[in-house]
């Protein structure tokens, strides 16, 4: 995956038909979909609230541009990418929204021990104002960002820590609490995720909580 302040680029090619897992990560992706014998398609993914699988036919090639956590894309920019998929990177670099108030809100919600109330105080607004701001942008409520970031942090801890230590480091009350949240967000237990390198690698890709490459502690 190639890093960029505005987006991160990734690619995937299905050598045979597969059901690719997709996990909530707080990000939208601009997808350039190239399938043999078909016209190139461009899609903007939604924010996932739960894990899912996507059926990929053999031979399909995906180029993804993962936008910053919470970031979207205007219809005008998406149409520009659709009209010229080969120029997608340049278009997104020039036209994608720059970091702003939304980034401050989301970053604050992933800080250690963050609550909607503490975030509101840090930003100098009311908790209702934070909720209204997210709602106005058609984004999930504060707890989505806070709790998903905590679960993603736990996933990163699994690479080097025992399950109980990962739970403590990530701010869960105990290992059972972490397991419940893992199943809620990712559809697997922490133990199973750790046994499957592909799943764990997907959960640790740069997105909510570690966009800059530094995982934010949510303890």
C-alpha positions as CSV (number, residue, x, y, z in Angstrom):
1,X,0.0,0.0,0.0
2,X,1.4,3.4,-1.0
3,X,0.9,6.3,1.4
4,X,-0.4,9.7,0.6
5,X,-1.7,12.5,2.8
6,X,-5.1,12.4,1.1
7,X,-5.3,8.7,0.2
8,X,-3.5,5.4,0.2
9,X,-3.3,3.3,-2.9
10,X,-3.7,-0.5,-3.0
11,X,-4.2,-3.2,-5.7
12,X,-5.6,-6.7,-5.8
13,X,-6.0,-9.2,-8.6
14,X,-8.2,-12.3,-8.3
15,X,-6.4,-15.2,-10.1
16,X,-9.6,-17.2,-9.5
17,X,-13.1,-16.5,-8.2
18,X,-13.0,-15.7,-4.5
19,X,-15.1,-14.2,-1.7
20,X,-12.9,-11.4,-0.4
21,X,-13.4,-10.3,3.3
22,X,-14.1,-6.7,4.0
23,X,-13.9,-5.3,7.5
24,X,-15.0,-2.0,9.0
25,X,-12.1,0.5,9.0
26,X,-13.7,3.9,9.1
27,X,-12.7,4.6,5.5
28,X,-14.2,4.8,2.0
29,X,-12.4,3.6,-1.1
30,X,-12.5,4.8,-4.6
31,X,-12.4,1.5,-6.6
32,X,-11.2,1.2,-10.2
33,X,-12.6,-2.2,-11.3
34,X,-11.1,-3.8,-14.4
35,X,-12.7,-7.1,-15.5
36,X,-11.8,-8.9,-18.8
37,X,-14.3,-8.1,-21.5
38,X,-16.1,-5.4,-19.6
39,X,-15.9,-1.6,-19.4
40,X,-13.8,-0.2,-16.6
41,X,-16.0,0.7,-13.6
42,X,-15.5,3.2,-10.8
43,X,-17.2,3.0,-7.4
44,X,-17.1,4.8,-4.1
45,X,-17.5,2.3,-1.3
46,X,-19.7,2.9,1.8
47,X,-18.5,3.0,5.4
48,X,-18.9,-0.6,6.7
49,X,-20.7,-1.1,10.0
50,X,-20.1,-4.9,10.0
51,X,-17.9,-7.4,8.3
52,X,-18.9,-8.7,4.8
53,X,-17.6,-10.7,1.9
54,X,-17.4,-9.5,-1.7
55,X,-17.6,-11.9,-4.6
56,X,-14.8,-11.3,-7.0
57,X,-14.8,-13.1,-10.4
58,X,-11.6,-14.7,-11.8
59,X,-9.4,-12.2,-13.5
60,X,-10.8,-9.0,-12.0
61,X,-8.2,-6.3,-11.1
62,X,-8.9,-3.7,-8.5
63,X,-7.0,-0.5,-7.9
64,X,-8.2,1.1,-4.7
65,X,-7.7,4.6,-3.3
66,X,-8.5,4.6,0.4
67,X,-9.6,8.0,1.6
68,X,-8.8,9.4,5.0
69,X,-11.0,8.1,7.9
70,X,-14.4,9.7,7.4
71,X,-13.6,11.4,4.2
72,X,-15.9,11.4,1.2
73,X,-15.9,12.5,-2.4
74,X,-18.1,14.8,-4.3
75,X,-20.2,13.6,-7.2
76,X,-18.2,15.9,-9.5
77,X,-14.9,14.4,-8.5
78,X,-16.2,10.9,-8.8
79,X,-17.5,11.6,-12.3
80,X,-14.1,13.0,-13.2
81,X,-12.5,9.7,-12.1
82,X,-15.1,7.7,-14.0
83,X,-14.4,9.7,-17.2
84,X,-10.7,9.2,-16.9
85,X,-9.8,6.2,-14.7
86,X,-6.1,6.3,-15.8
87,X,-5.8,9.8,-14.2
88,X,-7.5,8.8,-10.9
89,X,-4.4,9.4,-8.8
90,X,-3.8,12.9,-10.1
91,X,-7.5,13.8,-9.9
92,X,-7.7,12.6,-6.3
93,X,-4.5,14.3,-5.4
94,X,-5.8,17.7,-6.7
95,X,-9.5,17.4,-5.9
96,X,-10.0,15.3,-2.8
97,X,-10.9,17.4,0.3
98,X,-8.1,18.6,2.5
99,X,-7.9,17.7,6.2
100,X,-10.2,19.9,8.3
101,X,-12.7,19.9,11.2
102,X,-13.9,16.4,10.5
103,X,-10.4,15.0,10.9
104,X,-10.0,16.8,14.2
105,X,-13.2,15.3,15.5
106,X,-12.3,11.7,14.4
107,X,-8.8,12.0,15.6
108,X,-10.0,13.2,19.0
109,X,-12.5,10.3,19.2
110,X,-9.7,7.8,18.8
111,X,-7.5,9.3,21.5
112,X,-6.8,7.3,24.7
113,X,-9.8,7.2,27.0
114,X,-11.9,9.4,24.7
115,X,-15.6,9.8,25.3
116,X,-18.1,12.0,23.4
117,X,-18.1,14.4,26.3
118,X,-14.3,14.7,26.5
119,X,-14.0,15.2,22.8
120,X,-16.6,17.9,22.9
121,X,-14.7,19.7,25.7
122,X,-11.4,19.4,23.8
123,X,-13.0,20.9,20.7
124,X,-14.8,23.6,22.7
125,X,-18.3,22.6,21.6
126,X,-21.2,20.6,23.0
127,X,-21.5,16.8,22.7
128,X,-24.7,17.4,20.7
129,X,-22.7,19.7,18.3
130,X,-20.3,16.8,17.6
131,X,-23.2,14.5,16.9
132,X,-24.9,17.0,14.7
133,X,-21.7,17.6,12.7
134,X,-21.3,13.9,12.0
135,X,-25.0,13.5,11.2
136,X,-24.9,16.5,8.8
137,X,-22.1,14.7,6.9
138,X,-24.1,11.5,6.8
139,X,-21.5,9.8,9.0
140,X,-22.0,7.3,11.9
141,X,-22.2,8.6,15.5
142,X,-19.2,9.3,17.8
143,X,-19.3,5.8,19.3
144,X,-18.7,4.2,15.9
145,X,-15.3,5.9,15.6
146,X,-14.3,5.5,19.2
147,X,-15.2,1.8,19.5
148,X,-14.0,0.7,16.1
149,X,-10.6,2.4,16.7
150,X,-10.3,0.5,20.0
151,X,-11.0,-2.8,18.3
152,X,-8.6,-2.0,15.5
153,X,-5.9,-1.2,18.1
154,X,-6.5,-4.5,19.8
155,X,-6.0,-6.2,16.4
156,X,-2.6,-4.6,16.1
157,X,-1.6,-5.7,19.6
158,X,-2.4,-9.3,18.7
159,X,0.8,-9.6,16.7
160,X,3.0,-9.3,19.7
161,X,0.9,-9.7,22.9
162,X,-1.1,-12.3,24.7
163,X,-4.8,-12.0,24.4
164,X,-5.3,-10.7,28.0
165,X,-2.5,-8.2,27.5
166,X,-4.0,-7.0,24.2
167,X,-7.3,-6.5,26.0
168,X,-5.8,-4.4,28.8
169,X,-3.6,-2.4,26.4
170,X,-6.6,-1.5,24.3
171,X,-8.8,-0.4,27.1
172,X,-11.2,-3.3,27.4
173,X,-12.5,-4.3,30.8
174,X,-11.3,-7.9,30.2
175,X,-10.5,-10.5,27.5
176,X,-14.2,-11.5,27.2
177,X,-15.1,-7.8,26.5
178,X,-12.5,-7.6,23.8
179,X,-13.8,-10.9,22.2
180,X,-17.4,-9.6,22.1
181,X,-16.3,-6.4,20.4
182,X,-14.1,-8.3,17.9
183,X,-17.0,-10.5,16.9
184,X,-19.2,-7.5,16.6
185,X,-16.8,-5.6,14.3
186,X,-14.9,-8.3,12.5
187,X,-17.0,-11.4,12.8
188,X,-14.1,-13.5,14.3
189,X,-12.6,-14.0,17.7
190,X,-9.2,-12.5,18.5
191,X,-7.8,-16.0,18.8
192,X,-9.0,-16.9,15.4
193,X,-7.8,-13.7,13.8
194,X,-4.3,-14.3,15.2
195,X,-4.3,-17.7,13.6
196,X,-5.1,-16.3,10.2
197,X,-2.3,-14.0,8.9
198,X,-4.4,-12.6,6.1
199,X,-7.2,-11.6,8.4
200,X,-4.9,-9.9,10.9
201,X,-3.0,-8.2,8.1
202,X,-6.2,-6.7,6.8
203,X,-7.2,-5.5,10.2
204,X,-3.9,-3.8,10.7
205,X,-3.8,-1.9,7.4
206,X,-3.6,1.9,7.7
207,X,-7.1,3.3,8.3
208,X,-9.0,4.6,11.4
209,X,-6.6,5.0,14.3
210,X,-3.3,4.3,12.4
211,X,-3.7,6.4,9.2
212,X,-0.3,8.0,9.7
213,X,1.4,4.7,10.4
214,X,1.4,5.3,14.2
215,X,-1.3,3.3,15.9
216,X,-3.2,5.4,18.4
217,X,-3.6,3.9,21.8
218,X,-7.2,3.8,23.0
219,X,-6.3,2.6,26.5
